[in-house]
Amino acid sequence: MKTTLLYNAIVVTPAEVIEHCAVAISKGTITYIGAVENSPCDCDLRLDIQGKFLAPGFIDMHVHGGKGVSFENSSLIGEDIQTYSEWVVTTGVTNYLCSIAAKDAQSLVEKIKQYVNVLENGLKDAQPIGLHLEGPFMSKKRKGAFNPDWLRLPDIEEAKSYIRTGKGWIRQITIAPELPGAQEIAAYFHSEGVIVALGHTDSDYDLAAASLSEHFTHVTHTFNAQSGFHHRQPGVVGAVLASDNITAELIADGVHAHPGAMKILVRCLGSDRIVLITDAMPGAGLPDGKYNLVGLEVTVKDGYANLPDGTIAGSTALLNQCVRNINQMVGVPFRDAIKMASLNPARALGLSDHLGSIAVGKDANLVVLDGDANVYLTVVRGEIAYNQL
């Protein structure tokens, strides 16, 4: 039985930060956490972490691609996802949802079918753990970078076709609650175990608040593509800030939300209910240039992704950068910043029994970081996927 020991680490757990610590891994699972002198002595591989942070692997539950890969490309899905998985481990990501969309219902069903085949066969390196349907039941007024021709009113038969085709791999869907039939559709997806996220919506405060107390349990990229806050018309943002239980995504790249807005979100929701995401598009990890996102051409200049009219079009953010930013721009403690990219998304996805934290019996998905969230080592299911120690 092959055993790996990572030692001389500052281990970040949900409850504490443990210095001079060791973690043992066997058969893809964490088997020991504690002092080096008490650790298994028959390890096949001993790796000195050199006093850096050892944290749970990051989980990006909203991303459209990166390193030139677009999850919208149906022609080479398996090859493209493998390319993406090999690259994204360099940013500390060990698991992710593929956020997808398509021009019509038939195209989306076919795309889901292709993804299911890939997901069932499995991949090396970072592991895709399901699909996020960003649309098609979203507001054209708050479309963001989406092609409006790809958006339409909710239809229950269309929704059922997605669930049938998805075979349990659809983990999340973004819906605008104000659309006719949206509440029925939300209830249906919720009953099927899918996270229903409120997003790309022009809803007012009352409807958003009511929706977030029922079948909508999550919020897609808070502040962006949703009605904003005003003290007499609090809008969707006000409903999120006043919510009691939902989880909310945040693109902490310093572009999508001002640090002051991020700080307000942290103060209102606390560190347990914010999920850091990238919402990254194919230009992430690549030089400036022109890229395609949900059927539209996007220009990346100085790291900013925009449509020709100036609309923000996804991001070029990396998840480890978002961890750094929420820590350094907003003042969130490093341990809590890590939690927002690991345990919080695992909890939101209902996968925290085996993902999102360092504990005996959980999957050995780990990342080694310094205090600026630079990545030195990534372990996926007990195997070293990236090593720059």
HELIX and SHEET records of a PDB file:
HELIX    1   1 VAL A   36  ASN A   38  5                                   3    
HELIX    2   2 ILE A   77  VAL A   88  1                                  12    
HELIX    3   3 VAL A   89  THR A   91  5                                   3    
HELIX    4   4 ALA A  105  ASN A  121  1                                  17    
HELIX    5   5 PRO A  148  TRP A  150  5                                   3    
HELIX    6   6 ILE A  156  GLY A  166  1                                  11    
HELIX    7   7 ALA A  182  SER A  191  1                                  10    
HELIX    8   8 TYR A  205  LEU A  212  1                                   8    
HELIX    9   9 GLY A  235  LEU A  241  1                                   7    
HELIX   10  10 PRO A  259  LEU A  269  1                                  11    
HELIX   11  11 LEU A  319  GLN A  328  1                                  10    
HELIX   12  12 PHE A  334  MET A  340  1                                   7    
HELIX   13  13 LEU A  343  ALA A  348  1                                   6    
SHEET    1   A 4 THR A  29  GLY A  34  0                                        
SHEET    2   A 4 VAL A  17  SER A  26 -1                                        
SHEET    3   A 4 THR A   3  VAL A  12 -1                                        
SHEET    4   A 4 LEU A  45  ASP A  48  1                                        
SHEET    1   B 7 THR A  29  GLY A  34  0                                        
SHEET    2   B 7 VAL A  17  SER A  26 -1                                        
SHEET    3   B 7 THR A   3  VAL A  12 -1                                        
SHEET    4   B 7 PHE A  53  PRO A  56  1                                        
SHEET    5   B 7 LEU A 366  LEU A 369 -1                                        
SHEET    6   B 7 VAL A 375  VAL A 380 -1                                        
SHEET    7   B 7 GLU A 383  ASN A 387 -1                                        
SHEET    1   C 8 PHE A  58  VAL A  63  0                                        
SHEET    2   C 8 VAL A  93  ILE A 100  1                                        
SHEET    3   C 8 GLN A 127  GLU A 134  1                                        
SHEET    4   C 8 ILE A 170  ILE A 175  1                                        
SHEET    5   C 8 ILE A 195  LEU A 198  1                                        
SHEET    6   C 8 HIS A 218  VAL A 219  1                                        
SHEET    7   C 8 THR A 247  LEU A 250  1                                        
SHEET    8   C 8 ILE A 274  LEU A 276  1                                        
SHEET    1   D 2 GLY A  65  GLY A  66  0                                        
SHEET    2   D 2 VAL A  69  SER A  70 -1                                        
SHEET    1   E 3 GLY A 289  LEU A 293  0                                        
SHEET    2   E 3 LEU A 296  LYS A 301 -1                                        
SHEET    3   E 3 TYR A 304  ASN A 306 -1                                        
END                                                                             
